[in-house]
Amino acid sequence: MIDSRFGFKDYPKEVLGKFKAYHLRNPKVYEEFKRLAFQMKKTGRKKYSAEIIINVMRWHLDLKTTGDVFEINNDFKPLYARLLIYHFPEFTRFFEFRKVRSKGVGSIEERERRKIGPEAFYEHVGPRTP
């Protein structure tokens, strides 16, 4: 999966490791990303956003995933787009990529959860609703 032509080498190993583990546990996430990307491409759009596709998935689907509490880590959005391009080169210009900024530190909520522990975190923010 890691090929310099697709920008995977630019990501911290920690992020790539988390992505690979998440992807292997949740293959339906990639399948849905792929389905929505193909659906949008068929409309004639020349470019689209991986972020919008992921957010549509978050909105419309109650994904039963395992792993990260926040379902699909934001660091994974461009990685799903890069994976799609790896499998389907016709998407090469469909997504626009920026320089990798992630240092693999996670969201503010994730860092806070690690700092005070999951039980205290949920006592602070309230129970998570499905």
N, CA, C and O atoms as a GROMACS GRO file, in nm:
protein
  520
    1MET      N    1   0.082  -0.119   0.000
    1MET     CA    2   0.000   0.000   0.000
    1MET      C    3   0.087   0.126   0.000
    1MET      O    4   0.047   0.226  -0.059
    2ILE      N    5   0.202   0.124   0.063
    2ILE     CA    6   0.283   0.245   0.073
    2ILE      C    7   0.368   0.259  -0.052
    2ILE      O    8   0.460   0.180  -0.075
    3ASP      N    9   0.337   0.360  -0.131
    3ASP     CA   10   0.402   0.385  -0.258
    3ASP      C   11   0.426   0.535  -0.265
    3ASP      O   12   0.334   0.613  -0.240
    4SER      N   13   0.547   0.576  -0.298
    4SER     CA   14   0.581   0.719  -0.297
    4SER      C   15   0.495   0.798  -0.395
    4SER      O   16   0.475   0.918  -0.376
    5ARG      N   17   0.444   0.735  -0.500
    5ARG     CA   18   0.362   0.809  -0.597
    5ARG      C   19   0.229   0.855  -0.537
    5ARG      O   20   0.166   0.945  -0.591
    6PHE      N   21   0.188   0.796  -0.429
    6PHE     CA   22   0.058   0.828  -0.372
    6PHE      C   23   0.066   0.908  -0.244
    6PHE      O   24  -0.037   0.935  -0.182
    7GLY      N   25   0.185   0.946  -0.202
    7GLY     CA   26   0.202   1.032  -0.086
    7GLY      C   27   0.196   0.963   0.049
    7GLY      O   28   0.198   1.031   0.152
    8PHE      N   29   0.187   0.831   0.052
    8PHE     CA   30   0.180   0.762   0.180
    8PHE      C   31   0.306   0.782   0.262
    8PHE      O   32   0.301   0.786   0.385
    9LYS      N   33   0.418   0.796   0.195
    9LYS     CA   34   0.547   0.811   0.267
    9LYS      C   35   0.555   0.941   0.345
    9LYS      O   36   0.638   0.955   0.435
   10ASP      N   37   0.468   1.037   0.311
   10ASP     CA   38   0.469   1.166   0.380
   10ASP      C   39   0.403   1.162   0.517
   10ASP      O   40   0.415   1.257   0.594
   11TYR      N   41   0.334   1.055   0.547
   11TYR     CA   42   0.260   1.045   0.673
   11TYR      C   43   0.347   0.986   0.783
   11TYR      O   44   0.432   0.900   0.756
   12PRO      N   45   0.328   1.031   0.907
   12PRO     CA   46   0.399   0.970   1.020
   12PRO      C   47   0.363   0.822   1.028
   12PRO      O   48   0.250   0.783   1.002
   13LYS      N   49   0.460   0.741   1.066
   13LYS     CA   50   0.436   0.596   1.075
   13LYS      C   51   0.323   0.564   1.172
   13LYS      O   52   0.250   0.466   1.151
   14GLU      N   53   0.309   0.643   1.275
   14GLU     CA   54   0.202   0.620   1.373
   14GLU      C   55   0.065   0.632   1.307
   14GLU      O   56  -0.024   0.550   1.330
   15VAL      N   57   0.048   0.735   1.224
   15VAL     CA   58  -0.079   0.756   1.155
   15VAL      C   59  -0.105   0.642   1.057
   15VAL      O   60  -0.215   0.587   1.052
   16LEU      N   61  -0.003   0.605   0.980
   16LEU     CA   62  -0.019   0.495   0.884
   16LEU      C   63  -0.052   0.365   0.954
   16LEU      O   64  -0.134   0.287   0.906
   17GLY      N   65   0.013   0.340   1.068
   17GLY     CA   66  -0.015   0.219   1.145
   17GLY      C   67  -0.158   0.215   1.195
   17GLY      O   68  -0.225   0.112   1.188
   18LYS      N   69  -0.205   0.329   1.246
   18LYS     CA   70  -0.344   0.337   1.293
   18LYS      C   71  -0.442   0.319   1.178
   18LYS      O   72  -0.544   0.252   1.191
   19PHE      N   73  -0.410   0.382   1.064
   19PHE     CA   74  -0.497   0.371   0.947
   19PHE      C   75  -0.505   0.226   0.900
   19PHE      O   76  -0.614   0.176   0.873
   20LYS      N   77  -0.392   0.160   0.890
   20LYS     CA   78  -0.390   0.021   0.843
   20LYS      C   79  -0.472  -0.068   0.937
   20LYS      O   80  -0.552  -0.150   0.891
   21ALA      N   81  -0.452  -0.053   1.066
   21ALA     CA   82  -0.527  -0.134   1.164
   21ALA      C   83  -0.676  -0.105   1.154
   21ALA      O   84  -0.757  -0.198   1.155
   22TYR      N   85  -0.713   0.022   1.144
   22TYR     CA   86  -0.854   0.061   1.133
   22TYR      C   87  -0.915   0.006   1.005
   22TYR      O   88  -1.025  -0.048   1.005
   23HIS      N   89  -0.842   0.021   0.895
   23HIS     CA   90  -0.889  -0.025   0.765
   23HIS      C   91  -0.912  -0.176   0.765
   23HIS      O   92  -1.012  -0.224   0.710
   24LEU      N   93  -0.823  -0.250   0.825
   24LEU     CA   94  -0.838  -0.396   0.830
   24LEU      C   95  -0.957  -0.438   0.917
   24LEU      O   96  -1.023  -0.537   0.888
   25ARG      N   97  -0.984  -0.362   1.024
   25ARG     CA   98  -1.098  -0.394   1.112
   25ARG      C   99  -1.230  -0.345   1.055
   25ARG      O  100  -1.336  -0.397   1.090
   26ASN      N  101  -1.225  -0.246   0.966
   26ASN     CA  102  -1.347  -0.181   0.916
   26ASN      C  103  -1.346  -0.168   0.764
   26ASN      O  104  -1.348  -0.056   0.713
   27PRO      N  105  -1.341  -0.277   0.690
   27PRO     CA  106  -1.334  -0.268   0.544
   27PRO      C  107  -1.456  -0.201   0.482
   27PRO      O  108  -1.447  -0.147   0.371
   28LYS      N  109  -1.568  -0.202   0.551
   28LYS     CA  110  -1.689  -0.140   0.495
   28LYS      C  111  -1.676   0.011   0.483
   28LYS      O  112  -1.747   0.073   0.403
   29VAL      N  113  -1.587   0.072   0.560
   29VAL     CA  114  -1.566   0.216   0.550
   29VAL      C  115  -1.508   0.250   0.413
   29VAL      O  116  -1.556   0.341   0.346
   30TYR      N  117  -1.405   0.175   0.371
   30TYR     CA  118  -1.346   0.199   0.239
   30TYR      C  119  -1.446   0.167   0.128
   30TYR      O  120  -1.454   0.239   0.029
   31GLU      N  121  -1.521   0.061   0.145
   31GLU     CA  122  -1.620   0.024   0.043
   31GLU      C  123  -1.723   0.135   0.025
   31GLU      O  124  -1.762   0.166  -0.088
   32GLU      N  125  -1.766   0.195   0.134
   32GLU     CA  126  -1.864   0.304   0.125
   32GLU      C  127  -1.799   0.430   0.067
   32GLU      O  128  -1.861   0.500  -0.013
   33PHE      N  129  -1.676   0.457   0.106
   33PHE     CA  130  -1.603   0.572   0.050
   33PHE      C  131  -1.592   0.555  -0.102
   33PHE      O  132  -1.617   0.648  -0.178
   34LYS      N  133  -1.554   0.436  -0.143
   34LYS     CA  134  -1.539   0.406  -0.286
   34LYS      C  135  -1.673   0.421  -0.359
   34LYS      O  136  -1.678   0.480  -0.467
   35ARG      N  137  -1.779   0.368  -0.303
   35ARG     CA  138  -1.912   0.375  -0.365
   35ARG      C  139  -1.954   0.521  -0.386
   35ARG      O  140  -2.001   0.558  -0.494
   36LEU      N  141  -1.937   0.603  -0.281
   36LEU     CA  142  -1.977   0.744  -0.290
   36LEU      C  143  -1.888   0.822  -0.388
   36LEU      O  144  -1.938   0.910  -0.459
   37ALA      N  145  -1.760   0.791  -0.392
   37ALA     CA  146  -1.669   0.860  -0.484
   37ALA      C  147  -1.708   0.827  -0.629
   37ALA      O  148  -1.712   0.916  -0.714
   38PHE      N  149  -1.735   0.700  -0.657
   38PHE     CA  150  -1.777   0.662  -0.792
   38PHE      C  151  -1.911   0.728  -0.827
   38PHE      O  152  -1.930   0.774  -0.939
   39GLN      N  153  -2.001   0.730  -0.731
   39GLN     CA  154  -2.131   0.792  -0.754
   39GLN      C  155  -2.114   0.941  -0.791
   39GLN      O  156  -2.179   0.989  -0.884
   40MET      N  157  -2.029   1.011  -0.718
   40MET     CA  158  -2.007   1.153  -0.746
   40MET      C  159  -1.936   1.171  -0.880
   40MET      O  160  -1.969   1.262  -0.956
   41LYS      N  161  -1.839   1.087  -0.909
   41LYS     CA  162  -1.766   1.098  -1.036
   41LYS      C  163  -1.862   1.079  -1.155
   41LYS      O  164  -1.846   1.144  -1.258
   42LYS      N  165  -1.959   0.991  -1.140
   42LYS     CA  166  -2.057   0.966  -1.247
   42LYS      C  167  -2.144   1.088  -1.277
   42LYS      O  168  -2.205   1.095  -1.383
   43THR      N  169  -2.151   1.182  -1.185
   43THR     CA  170  -2.230   1.304  -1.209
   43THR      C  171  -2.159   1.398  -1.306
   43THR      O  172  -2.217   1.496  -1.353
   44GLY      N  173  -2.033   1.369  -1.335
   44GLY     CA  174  -1.957   1.454  -1.425
   44GLY      C  175  -1.861   1.547  -1.354
   44GLY      O  176  -1.787   1.621  -1.420
   45ARG      N  177  -1.861   1.545  -1.222
   45ARG     CA  178  -1.767   1.631  -1.148
   45ARG      C  179  -1.624   1.592  -1.182
   45ARG      O  180  -1.591   1.474  -1.194
   46LYS      N  181  -1.541   1.691  -1.196
   46LYS     CA  182  -1.398   1.668  -1.224
   46LYS      C  183  -1.317   1.662  -1.095
   46LYS      O  184  -1.210   1.600  -1.091
   47LYS      N  185  -1.367   1.727  -0.991
   47LYS     CA  186  -1.298   1.729  -0.860
   47LYS      C  187  -1.402   1.716  -0.750
   47LYS      O  188  -1.517   1.758  -0.765
   48TYR      N  189  -1.358   1.657  -0.639
   48TYR     CA  190  -1.445   1.651  -0.523
   48TYR      C  191  -1.360   1.637  -0.397
   48TYR      O  192  -1.238   1.624  -0.405
   49SER      N  193  -1.426   1.641  -0.283
   49SER     CA  194  -1.357   1.644  -0.154
   49SER      C  195  -1.373   1.512  -0.078
   49SER      O  196  -1.484   1.464  -0.058
   50ALA      N  197  -1.260   1.456  -0.038
   50ALA     CA  198  -1.264   1.336   0.048
   50ALA      C  199  -1.330   1.369   0.181
   50ALA      O  200  -1.398   1.285   0.240
   51GLU      N  201  -1.310   1.491   0.228
   51GLU     CA  202  -1.370   1.533   0.355
   51GLU      C  203  -1.522   1.530   0.346
   51GLU      O  204  -1.589   1.482   0.438
   52ILE      N  205  -1.577   1.580   0.236
   52ILE     CA  206  -1.722   1.578   0.221
   52ILE      C  207  -1.773   1.434   0.215
   52ILE      O  208  -1.875   1.402   0.276
   53ILE      N  209  -1.704   1.348   0.142
   53ILE     CA  210  -1.747   1.208   0.132
   53ILE      C  211  -1.750   1.144   0.270
   53ILE      O  212  -1.848   1.078   0.306
   54ILE      N  213  -1.644   1.163   0.348
   54ILE     CA  214  -1.640   1.105   0.483
   54ILE      C  215  -1.750   1.165   0.570
   54ILE      O  216  -1.815   1.092   0.645
   55ASN      N  217  -1.773   1.295   0.560
   55ASN     CA  218  -1.877   1.357   0.641
   55ASN      C  219  -2.016   1.312   0.600
   55ASN      O  220  -2.105   1.300   0.685
   56VAL      N  221  -2.038   1.287   0.472
   56VAL     CA  222  -2.166   1.230   0.427
   56VAL      C  223  -2.183   1.091   0.488
   56VAL      O  224  -2.292   1.055   0.532
   57MET      N  225  -2.076   1.015   0.489
   57MET     CA  226  -2.083   0.882   0.551
   57MET      C  227  -2.117   0.894   0.699
   57MET      O  228  -2.201   0.819   0.750
   58ARG      N  229  -2.054   0.987   0.767
   58ARG     CA  230  -2.081   1.006   0.910
   58ARG      C  231  -2.226   1.045   0.933
   58ARG      O  232  -2.289   0.999   1.028
   59TRP      N  233  -2.278   1.129   0.847
   59TRP     CA  234  -2.414   1.180   0.863
   59TRP      C  235  -2.518   1.073   0.834
   59TRP      O  236  -2.609   1.051   0.914
   60HIS      N  237  -2.505   1.006   0.721
   60HIS     CA  238  -2.610   0.916   0.675
   60HIS      C  239  -2.603   0.774   0.731
   60HIS      O  240  -2.703   0.704   0.738
   61LEU      N  241  -2.487   0.734   0.770
   61LEU     CA  242  -2.472   0.596   0.814
   61LEU      C  243  -2.437   0.588   0.961
   61LEU      O  244  -2.354   0.664   1.011
   62ASP      N  245  -2.498   0.497   1.028
   62ASP     CA  246  -2.462   0.470   1.166
   62ASP      C  247  -2.360   0.358   1.160
   62ASP      O  248  -2.391   0.241   1.185
   63LEU      N  249  -2.236   0.395   1.126
   63LEU     CA  250  -2.133   0.294   1.107
   63LEU      C  251  -2.101   0.225   1.240
   63LEU      O  252  -2.074   0.289   1.341
   64LYS      N  253  -2.106   0.097   1.237
   64LYS     CA  254  -2.070   0.018   1.354
   64LYS      C  255  -1.922  -0.020   1.340
   64LYS      O  256  -1.888  -0.129   1.294
   65THR      N  257  -1.836   0.072   1.380
   65THR     CA  258  -1.693   0.051   1.367
   65THR      C  259  -1.632   0.015   1.502
   65THR      O  260  -1.693   0.034   1.607
   66THR      N  261  -1.513  -0.037   1.495
   66THR     CA  262  -1.438  -0.066   1.616
   66THR      C  263  -1.312   0.017   1.612
   66THR      O  264  -1.258   0.045   1.504
   67GLY      N  265  -1.264   0.056   1.726
   67GLY     CA  266  -1.142   0.134   1.729
   67GLY      C  267  -1.166   0.273   1.786
   67GLY      O  268  -1.227   0.288   1.892
   68ASP      N  269  -1.118   0.374   1.716
   68ASP     CA  270  -1.124   0.512   1.761
   68ASP      C  271  -1.266   0.552   1.800
   68ASP      O  272  -1.360   0.526   1.726
   69VAL      N  273  -1.280   0.615   1.916
   69VAL     CA  274  -1.410   0.655   1.967
   69VAL      C  275  -1.483   0.747   1.870
   69VAL      O  276  -1.606   0.744   1.862
   70PHE      N  277  -1.410   0.829   1.797
   70PHE     CA  278  -1.472   0.925   1.707
   70PHE      C  279  -1.491   0.868   1.568
   70PHE      O  280  -1.488   0.940   1.468
   71GLU      N  281  -1.512   0.737   1.560
   71GLU     CA  282  -1.546   0.664   1.438
   71GLU      C  283  -1.434   0.670   1.334
   71GLU      O  284  -1.348   0.582   1.333
   72ILE      N  285  -1.435   0.770   1.247
   72ILE     CA  286  -1.335   0.780   1.141
   72ILE      C  287  -1.245   0.898   1.173
   72ILE      O  288  -1.287   1.013   1.168
   73ASN      N  289  -1.121   0.869   1.206
   73ASN     CA  290  -1.023   0.971   1.240
   73ASN      C  291  -1.006   1.067   1.123
   73ASN      O  292  -0.996   1.024   1.008
   74ASN      N  293  -1.002   1.196   1.150
   74ASN     CA  294  -0.985   1.296   1.044
   74ASN      C  295  -0.855   1.276   0.965
   74ASN      O  296  -0.848   1.312   0.847
   75ASP      N  297  -0.753   1.220   1.028
   75ASP     CA  298  -0.628   1.192   0.959
   75ASP      C  299  -0.647   1.090   0.846
   75ASP      O  300  -0.565   1.083   0.754
   76PHE      N  301  -0.756   1.012   0.853
   76PHE     CA  302  -0.777   0.907   0.755
   76PHE      C  303  -0.844   0.956   0.626
   76PHE      O  304  -0.842   0.885   0.526
   77LYS      N  305  -0.903   1.074   0.627
   77LYS     CA  306  -0.975   1.124   0.508
   77LYS      C  307  -0.885   1.122   0.384
   77LYS      O  308  -0.922   1.059   0.284
   78PRO      N  309  -0.770   1.188   0.387
   78PRO     CA  310  -0.686   1.186   0.266
   78PRO      C  311  -0.627   1.048   0.239
   78PRO      O  312  -0.594   1.016   0.124
   79LEU      N  313  -0.612   0.967   0.341
   79LEU     CA  314  -0.558   0.833   0.320
   79LEU      C  315  -0.658   0.745   0.244
   79LEU      O  316  -0.618   0.664   0.160
   80TYR      N  317  -0.786   0.762   0.273
   80TYR     CA  318  -0.886   0.689   0.194
   80TYR      C  319  -0.885   0.736   0.049
   80TYR      O  320  -0.899   0.654  -0.042
   81ALA      N  321  -0.869   0.866   0.026
   81ALA     CA  322  -0.862   0.917  -0.112
   81ALA      C  323  -0.738   0.860  -0.182
   81ALA      O  324  -0.745   0.820  -0.298
   82ARG      N  325  -0.626   0.858  -0.114
   82ARG     CA  326  -0.503   0.805  -0.173
   82ARG      C  327  -0.516   0.656  -0.201
   82ARG      O  328  -0.467   0.607  -0.303
   83LEU      N  329  -0.581   0.584  -0.113
   83LEU     CA  330  -0.603   0.440  -0.134
   83LEU      C  331  -0.692   0.417  -0.256
   83LEU      O  332  -0.668   0.326  -0.335
   84LEU      N  333  -0.795   0.499  -0.270
   84LEU     CA  334  -0.883   0.488  -0.387
   84LEU      C  335  -0.804   0.513  -0.516
   84LEU      O  336  -0.822   0.441  -0.614
   85ILE      N  337  -0.719   0.613  -0.516
   85ILE     CA  338  -0.637   0.643  -0.634
   85ILE      C  339  -0.541   0.528  -0.663
   85ILE      O  340  -0.515   0.495  -0.778
   86TYR      N  341  -0.489   0.468  -0.558
   86TYR     CA  342  -0.399   0.353  -0.574
   86TYR      C  343  -0.471   0.241  -0.649
   86TYR      O  344  -0.414   0.180  -0.739
   87HIS      N  345  -0.596   0.214  -0.611
   87HIS     CA  346  -0.674   0.107  -0.675
   87HIS      C  347  -0.738   0.150  -0.806
   87HIS      O  348  -0.757   0.068  -0.895
   88PHE      N  349  -0.772   0.277  -0.818
   88PHE     CA  350  -0.844   0.329  -0.935
   88PHE      C  351  -0.777   0.458  -0.983
   88PHE      O  352  -0.818   0.567  -0.944
   89PRO      N  353  -0.675   0.445  -1.066
   89PRO     CA  354  -0.598   0.562  -1.111
   89PRO      C  355  -0.683   0.670  -1.180
   89PRO      O  356  -0.638   0.784  -1.191
   90GLU      N  357  -0.802   0.636  -1.226
   90GLU     CA  358  -0.887   0.737  -1.289
   90GLU      C  359  -0.930   0.847  -1.191
   90GLU      O  360  -0.984   0.949  -1.233
   91PHE      N  361  -0.905   0.826  -1.062
   91PHE     CA  362  -0.937   0.927  -0.961
   91PHE      C  363  -0.817   1.018  -0.930
   91PHE      O  364  -0.824   1.101  -0.839
   92THR      N  365  -0.708   1.004  -1.004
   92THR     CA  366  -0.585   1.078  -0.974
   92THR      C  367  -0.607   1.227  -0.960
   92THR      O  368  -0.551   1.289  -0.870
   93ARG      N  369  -0.686   1.287  -1.047
   93ARG     CA  370  -0.709   1.432  -1.040
   93ARG      C  371  -0.842   1.468  -0.975
   93ARG      O  372  -0.878   1.585  -0.969
   94PHE      N  373  -0.913   1.370  -0.928
   94PHE     CA  374  -1.044   1.393  -0.868
   94PHE      C  375  -1.032   1.460  -0.731
   94PHE      O  376  -1.113   1.545  -0.694
   95PHE      N  377  -0.929   1.421  -0.656
   95PHE     CA  378  -0.904   1.478  -0.523
   95PHE      C  379  -0.784   1.569  -0.529
   95PHE      O  380  -0.688   1.544  -0.602
   96GLU      N  381  -0.788   1.675  -0.451
   96GLU     CA  382  -0.675   1.766  -0.440
   96GLU      C  383  -0.608   1.740  -0.306
   96GLU      O  384  -0.676   1.733  -0.203
   97PHE      N  385  -0.478   1.727  -0.307
   97PHE     CA  386  -0.406   1.699  -0.184
   97PHE      C  387  -0.321   1.818  -0.142
   97PHE      O  388  -0.265   1.890  -0.225
   98ARG      N  389  -0.312   1.834  -0.014
   98ARG     CA  390  -0.226   1.939   0.043
   98ARG      C  391  -0.110   1.870   0.114
   98ARG      O  392  -0.108   1.748   0.132
   99LYS      N  393  -0.015   1.950   0.152
   99LYS     CA  394   0.099   1.898   0.228
   99LYS      C  395   0.048   1.834   0.357
   99LYS      O  396  -0.041   1.888   0.423
  100VAL      N  397   0.104   1.720   0.392
  100VAL     CA  398   0.064   1.649   0.512
  100VAL      C  399   0.101   1.731   0.634
  100VAL      O  400   0.217   1.768   0.652
  101ARG      N  401   0.001   1.760   0.717
  101ARG     CA  402   0.024   1.839   0.838
  101ARG      C  403   0.020   1.755   0.964
  101ARG      O  404   0.073   1.794   1.067
  102SER      N  405  -0.044   1.639   0.956
  102SER     CA  406  -0.064   1.557   1.076
  102SER      C  407   0.068   1.510   1.134
  102SER      O  408   0.158   1.466   1.062
  103LYS      N  409   0.077   1.521   1.262
  103LYS     CA  410   0.192   1.467   1.334
  103LYS      C  411   0.150   1.343   1.412
  103LYS      O  412   0.226   1.288   1.492
  104GLY      N  413   0.025   1.299   1.388
  104GLY     CA  414  -0.025   1.180   1.455
  104GLY      C  415  -0.062   1.204   1.599
  104GLY      O  416  -0.062   1.111   1.679
  105VAL      N  417  -0.095   1.329   1.635
  105VAL     CA  418  -0.123   1.360   1.775
  105VAL      C  419  -0.270   1.342   1.811
  105VAL      O  420  -0.304   1.340   1.929
  106GLY      N  421  -0.356   1.328   1.714
  106GLY     CA  422  -0.498   1.307   1.743
  106GLY      C  423  -0.572   1.437   1.768
  106GLY      O  424  -0.512   1.544   1.775
  107SER      N  425  -0.700   1.425   1.782
  107SER     CA  426  -0.784   1.542   1.805
  107SER      C  427  -0.767   1.594   1.948
  107SER      O  428  -0.709   1.527   2.034
  108ILE      N  429  -0.818   1.714   1.970
  108ILE     CA  430  -0.814   1.772   2.105
  108ILE      C  431  -0.885   1.677   2.202
  108ILE      O  432  -0.836   1.650   2.312
  109GLU      N  433  -1.002   1.629   2.160
  109GLU     CA  434  -1.078   1.538   2.246
  109GLU      C  435  -1.000   1.410   2.276
  109GLU      O  436  -1.001   1.360   2.388
  110GLU      N  437  -0.931   1.358   2.174
  110GLU     CA  438  -0.855   1.236   2.194
  110GLU      C  439  -0.740   1.258   2.292
  110GLU      O  440  -0.715   1.174   2.379
  111ARG      N  441  -0.671   1.370   2.278
  111ARG     CA  442  -0.561   1.400   2.371
  111ARG      C  443  -0.614   1.418   2.513
  111ARG      O  444  -0.554   1.370   2.609
  112GLU      N  445  -0.728   1.487   2.526
  112GLU     CA  446  -0.789   1.507   2.658
  112GLU      C  447  -0.831   1.374   2.719
  112GLU      O  448  -0.811   1.350   2.838
  113ARG      N  449  -0.888   1.288   2.637
  113ARG     CA  450  -0.932   1.156   2.683
  113ARG      C  451  -0.814   1.076   2.736
  113ARG      O  452  -0.824   1.009   2.838
  114ARG      N  453  -0.701   1.083   2.664
  114ARG     CA  454  -0.580   1.012   2.709
  114ARG      C  455  -0.528   1.070   2.839
  114ARG      O  456  -0.483   0.997   2.928
  115LYS      N  457  -0.534   1.203   2.850
  115LYS     CA  458  -0.478   1.271   2.966
  115LYS      C  459  -0.555   1.238   3.093
  115LYS      O  460  -0.494   1.209   3.196
  116ILE      N  461  -0.688   1.243   3.088
  116ILE     CA  462  -0.766   1.223   3.210
  116ILE      C  463  -0.830   1.084   3.219
  116ILE      O  464  -0.886   1.048   3.322
  117GLY      N  465  -0.821   1.006   3.112
  117GLY     CA  466  -0.878   0.872   3.111
  117GLY      C  467  -1.020   0.874   3.056
  117GLY      O  468  -1.092   0.972   3.073
  118PRO      N  469  -1.062   0.765   2.991
  118PRO     CA  470  -1.192   0.762   2.925
  118PRO      C  471  -1.310   0.780   3.019
  118PRO      O  472  -1.408   0.846   2.983
  119GLU      N  473  -1.304   0.722   3.139
  119GLU     CA  474  -1.418   0.734   3.231
  119GLU      C  475  -1.439   0.878   3.275
  119GLU      O  476  -1.551   0.929   3.274
  120ALA      N  477  -1.329   0.944   3.314
  120ALA     CA  478  -1.339   1.084   3.356
  120ALA      C  479  -1.378   1.174   3.239
  120ALA      O  480  -1.453   1.270   3.257
  121PHE      N  481  -1.329   1.141   3.120
  121PHE     CA  482  -1.365   1.219   3.002
  121PHE      C  483  -1.515   1.214   2.978
  121PHE      O  484  -1.578   1.318   2.956
  122TYR      N  485  -1.574   1.096   2.983
  122TYR     CA  486  -1.717   1.084   2.958
  122TYR      C  487  -1.802   1.139   3.072
  122TYR      O  488  -1.915   1.182   3.050
  123GLU      N  489  -1.748   1.138   3.194
  123GLU     CA  490  -1.818   1.205   3.303
  123GLU      C  491  -1.823   1.356   3.276
  123GLU      O  492  -1.921   1.422   3.309
  124HIS      N  493  -1.716   1.407   3.218
  124HIS     CA  494  -1.705   1.550   3.187
  124HIS      C  495  -1.797   1.591   3.071
  124HIS      O  496  -1.866   1.693   3.079
  125VAL      N  497  -1.797   1.512   2.962
  125VAL     CA  498  -1.872   1.551   2.842
  125VAL      C  499  -2.010   1.485   2.832
  125VAL      O  500  -2.091   1.522   2.747
  126GLY      N  501  -2.036   1.389   2.919
  126GLY     CA  502  -2.165   1.319   2.913
  126GLY      C  503  -2.152   1.190   2.832
  126GLY      O  504  -2.052   1.169   2.764
  127PRO      N  505  -2.252   1.106   2.840
  127PRO     CA  506  -2.244   0.976   2.770
  127PRO      C  507  -2.249   0.995   2.620
  127PRO      O  508  -2.309   1.090   2.570
  128ARG      N  509  -2.186   0.904   2.551
  128ARG     CA  510  -2.186   0.905   2.405
  128ARG      C  511  -2.314   0.840   2.356
  128ARG      O  512  -2.349   0.730   2.399
  129THR      N  513  -2.383   0.907   2.268
  129THR     CA  514  -2.507   0.850   2.216
  129THR      C  515  -2.478   0.778   2.085
  129THR      O  516  -2.391   0.820   2.009
  130PRO      N  517  -2.550   0.670   2.058
  130PRO     CA  518  -2.523   0.594   1.934
  130PRO      C  519  -2.569   0.669   1.810
  130PRO      O  520  -2.554   0.620   1.698
   0.00000   0.00000   0.00000
